[in-house]
Amino acid sequence: MCMFCAAIPMSASVGIALAGKQNEKRREGTKDGRNAMSTRLPMNKATLVVTGGLLVCSVVYHVIIMPRTGIIM
């Protein structure tokens, strides 16, 4: 498995974990009566961009750079 193919599920799982932690902190803050986080980073969108970029890089690598390995390995 190439480095791009291995990084796709890892980036998705890390992004989902970070979004979950951010939501948990926001819920805890509002439950305790504190102000919610003033700046909320768009983790879901960032995860989508990173995973999509890795997917495009994987396709380019398998089709153009190393065509002998094929698209699916």
N, C-alpha and C positions, 0 to 999 in steps of 0.2 A: 504494500500500500504506500502510495507516495505521501509526501509531507502535507500537500494540500488536502488530499482525501482524508487523512488522519485528523487534520485540524478543523474540518467542518463540524463534526459532531461535538468536538471539544468547545469550539467557540459558541455553539448554540447552548450547550449546558452551562457554561460559565455565565453567559448573558442572562439566561433564565434565573440562575442562582442570584446574580447581582440585582436583578429586578425584584425578586422575592425579598431579599434583604432590605432593599430600599422601601418597599411597600410595608414591610414589618416595622421598620423604624418610624415610618410616617404614621402608622396606626397606633404605635405605642406613644408617640408624641401627642397625638390628639386625645388619646385616652387619659393621659396624665394631666391634661389641661394646658400643656405647653403649646406654643405655636407650631403649626406644621412646618416642614422644611420649606424655606423660602424659595430655594431653587431646586427643582426636581429634574434630574438628568433623564433624558429619554432613553432609558436602557433598552427597551424593546426595539426602538428604531436603530439604535447603535448596533445591537445584535444582528438585526436584519441586514444592515449595511456590511458588517464584517463578514457574516456568513455568506452573503451574496457575492462579495468580492472574492472570497476564497473559492466559491463555486465557479466563478468566471475564470479565475487563475487555474483551477484544476482542469477545466475544459480546454483552455489554451495550452496547458502543459501536455495533456494527453493527446490532443488532436494535432497541434502544430509542432511542438518541440520534440516530443517522443511518440511519434505515430505508431511505432512498432508495438507499444504496450497496449494500444487500443483505448477506447473510451471507458469501458468497464473492465476492471481487472479483478 
